[in-house]
């Protein structure tokens, strides 16, 4: 049995979020939460919220035991890209891409 949570349109670039989610993939939920709590990155704060939501979904909707859960699947896909313009040299306009992410966390029960 598994439970999932998704955060869409998070203002963290997927490349930076992937650095964080690679640390927790395959780990127990308690250990993953401990890792995310001690990381000094904005992406860690967001991924921890999604992980907490997935665990709550598993406990409340699927009646799974929290001690047996582990992170079976976690991914950060690219969301919308907000395009902005910054003034460049000699009157030029330099484009800026503000990237967003869709973060998905799936927790499953160990046998």
Residue frames relative to the residue before (quaternion, step in Angstrom):
aa qw qx qy qz dx dy dz
X 1.0000 0.0000 0.0000 0.0000 0.00 0.00 0.00
X 0.0331 -0.8096 0.5861 -0.0003 3.57 -1.00 0.74
X 0.1766 -0.7521 0.6262 0.1050 3.52 -1.32 0.45
X 0.1544 -0.8146 0.5579 0.0368 3.53 -1.08 0.75
X 0.0669 -0.7586 0.6460 0.0513 3.54 -1.31 0.51
X 0.1227 -0.7911 0.5985 0.0301 3.55 -1.07 0.84
X 0.1081 -0.7434 0.6556 0.0766 3.56 -1.08 0.82
X 0.1242 -0.8179 0.5605 0.0381 3.57 -0.61 1.14
X 0.8329 0.2411 -0.1760 0.4660 3.53 -1.17 0.66
X 0.2840 0.7713 -0.5170 0.2392 3.57 1.12 0.65
X 0.4118 -0.7446 0.4753 0.2238 3.59 -0.84 0.99
X 0.4842 0.5822 -0.4838 0.4388 3.56 0.76 1.14
X 0.4557 -0.6806 0.4837 0.3084 3.62 -0.79 0.89
X 0.5674 -0.6304 0.4036 0.3431 3.60 -0.96 0.80
X 0.6113 0.5676 -0.3527 0.4240 3.58 1.05 -0.68
X 0.6846 0.4557 -0.2785 0.4960 3.58 1.03 -0.75
X 0.6309 0.5279 -0.3331 0.4609 3.58 1.10 -0.66
X 0.6327 0.5494 -0.3345 0.4313 3.59 1.04 -0.71
X 0.5750 0.5766 -0.3764 0.4418 3.59 1.15 -0.55
X 0.6903 0.4691 -0.2643 0.4833 3.57 1.06 -0.81
X 0.7149 0.4713 -0.2872 0.4294 3.60 0.78 -0.96
X 0.5721 0.5804 -0.3922 0.4266 3.61 1.16 -0.39
X 0.6213 0.5633 -0.3363 0.4284 3.59 1.17 -0.52
X 0.7725 0.3765 -0.1903 0.4746 3.62 1.06 -0.68
X 0.4633 0.7009 -0.4485 0.3048 3.61 1.20 -0.22
X 0.8311 0.1966 -0.1710 0.4913 3.58 -0.80 1.08
X 0.5772 0.6017 -0.3737 0.4063 3.61 1.24 -0.12
X 0.5950 -0.5248 0.4554 0.4039 3.56 -1.30 0.30
X 0.6334 -0.5677 0.3698 0.3739 3.57 -1.15 0.62
X 0.6580 0.5115 -0.3210 0.4498 3.61 0.92 -0.85
X 0.6724 0.4856 -0.2943 0.4748 3.58 0.96 -0.85
X 0.6400 0.5202 -0.3230 0.4642 3.60 1.00 -0.79
X 0.6440 0.5147 -0.3170 0.4689 3.59 1.00 -0.81
X 0.6403 0.5234 -0.3167 0.4645 3.58 1.03 -0.81
X 0.6446 0.5208 -0.3154 0.4623 3.58 0.98 -0.86
X 0.6990 0.4782 -0.2745 0.4553 3.57 0.86 -0.99
X 0.6306 0.5524 -0.3386 0.4273 3.59 1.06 -0.70
X 0.7549 0.3926 -0.2086 0.4821 3.59 1.08 -0.66
X 0.5340 0.5999 -0.4272 0.4153 3.60 1.23 0.15
X 0.3007 -0.7578 0.5560 0.1619 3.56 -0.98 0.86
X 0.4746 0.6297 -0.4704 0.3961 3.57 0.61 1.19
X 0.5550 -0.6099 0.4518 0.3404 3.56 -1.11 0.70
X 0.6317 0.5424 -0.3373 0.4393 3.59 1.00 -0.77
X 0.6138 0.5571 -0.3516 0.4351 3.62 1.06 -0.67
X 0.6327 0.5328 -0.3288 0.4557 3.58 1.03 -0.77
X 0.6804 0.4863 -0.2840 0.4690 3.58 0.95 -0.89
X 0.6668 0.4956 -0.3049 0.4656 3.60 0.90 -0.92
X 0.6245 0.5370 -0.3419 0.4524 3.59 1.05 -0.69
X 0.6294 0.5255 -0.3339 0.4649 3.60 1.03 -0.73
X 0.6690 0.4875 -0.2994 0.4744 3.58 0.95 -0.87
X 0.6259 0.5295 -0.3305 0.4676 3.59 1.04 -0.75
X 0.6466 0.5148 -0.3127 0.4681 3.59 0.95 -0.86
X 0.6514 0.5132 -0.3069 0.4671 3.57 1.03 -0.81
X 0.6507 0.5111 -0.3178 0.4630 3.60 0.98 -0.81
X 0.6410 0.5090 -0.3209 0.4765 3.59 1.03 -0.78
X 0.6472 0.5092 -0.3180 0.4698 3.60 0.97 -0.81
X 0.6272 0.5218 -0.3329 0.4727 3.60 1.03 -0.73
X 0.6528 0.5161 -0.3139 0.4572 3.58 0.99 -0.83
X 0.6914 0.4799 -0.2837 0.4596 3.59 0.92 -0.88
X 0.7694 0.4050 -0.2053 0.4494 3.57 0.76 -1.04
X 0.7631 0.3825 -0.2136 0.4751 3.60 0.86 -0.90
X 0.8000 0.2913 -0.1367 0.5063 3.59 0.94 -0.87
X 0.3715 -0.7638 0.4582 0.2620 3.60 1.32 0.00
X 0.3316 0.7365 -0.5160 0.2852 3.59 0.93 0.94
X 0.4862 -0.6561 0.4985 0.2907 3.55 -1.22 0.57
X 0.4952 -0.7019 0.4328 0.2735 3.58 -0.78 1.07
X 0.6419 0.5543 -0.3280 0.4161 3.60 1.04 -0.73
X 0.7130 0.4526 -0.2551 0.4710 3.61 1.14 -0.55
X 0.5475 0.6493 -0.3887 0.3571 3.61 1.24 -0.07
X 0.0124 -0.7631 0.6457 0.0250 3.52 -1.24 0.61
X 0.5445 -0.6044 0.4700 0.3426 3.58 -1.26 0.43
X 0.1394 -0.8345 0.5304 0.0534 3.57 -0.24 1.25
X 0.8015 0.0278 0.0193 0.5971 3.60 1.07 -0.65
X 0.1362 0.7662 -0.6193 0.1044 3.55 -0.87 0.95
X 0.0716 0.8052 -0.5788 0.1074 3.56 -0.82 1.02
X 0.1804 -0.7445 0.6309 0.1231 3.56 -1.23 0.59
X 0.0943 -0.8044 0.5864 0.0118 3.56 -0.38 1.26
X 0.5694 -0.6064 0.4335 0.3467 3.55 -1.22 0.45
X 0.2455 -0.7569 0.5926 0.1250 3.54 -1.01 0.93
X 0.7784 -0.2729 0.2319 0.5156 3.54 -1.16 -0.62
X 0.2702 -0.7311 0.6038 0.1672 3.53 -1.21 0.58
X 0.2332 -0.7650 0.5864 0.1286 3.56 -0.69 1.11
X 0.2114 -0.7980 0.5560 0.0966 3.56 -0.69 1.08
X 0.0305 -0.7919 0.6083 -0.0437 3.53 -0.77 1.13
X 0.3008 -0.7423 0.5719 0.1776 3.57 -1.29 0.30
X 0.1207 -0.7684 0.6268 0.0463 3.52 -1.02 0.92
X 0.5195 -0.6432 0.4594 0.3245 3.57 -0.97 0.80
X 0.1838 -0.7925 0.5770 0.0729 3.53 -0.87 1.03
X 0.7210 -0.4304 0.3031 0.4506 3.57 -1.24 -0.11
X 0.8535 0.1469 -0.1272 0.4835 3.57 -1.23 0.63
X 0.7273 -0.4757 0.2451 0.4298 3.58 0.95 0.86
X 0.4770 0.6623 -0.4518 0.3602 3.59 1.22 0.16
X 0.3299 -0.7033 0.5868 0.2285 3.54 -1.31 0.32
X 0.1952 -0.7809 0.5858 0.0948 3.58 -0.76 1.05
X 0.3712 -0.7457 0.5024 0.2318 3.62 -0.72 0.99
X 0.1213 -0.7511 0.6448 0.0730 3.55 -1.21 0.67
X 0.1632 -0.7763 0.6029 0.0854 3.58 -0.90 0.93
X 0.1392 -0.7717 0.6178 0.0579 3.56 -0.64 1.15
X 0.1905 -0.8364 0.5101 0.0623 3.54 -0.21 1.33
X 0.1731 -0.7610 0.6169 0.1020 3.55 -1.21 0.63
X 0.3075 -0.7593 0.5535 0.1503 3.57 -1.29 0.37
X 0.2172 -0.6760 0.6763 0.1961 3.48 -1.42 0.32
X 0.0998 -0.8183 0.5658 0.0191 3.59 -0.44 1.22
X 0.0750 -0.7952 0.6017 -0.0056 3.57 -0.79 1.10
X 0.0333 -0.7783 0.6270 -0.0066 3.56 -0.94 0.99
X 0.0623 -0.7754 0.6283 0.0104 3.57 -0.89 1.01
X 0.1064 -0.7785 0.6167 0.0481 3.56 -0.86 1.01
X 0.1176 -0.7859 0.6062 0.0327 3.55 -1.08 0.85
X 0.4871 -0.6550 0.4972 0.2940 3.53 -1.31 0.36
X 0.3971 -0.6996 0.5427 0.2417 3.56 -0.97 0.91
X 0.4214 -0.7103 0.5045 0.2517 3.56 -1.08 0.72
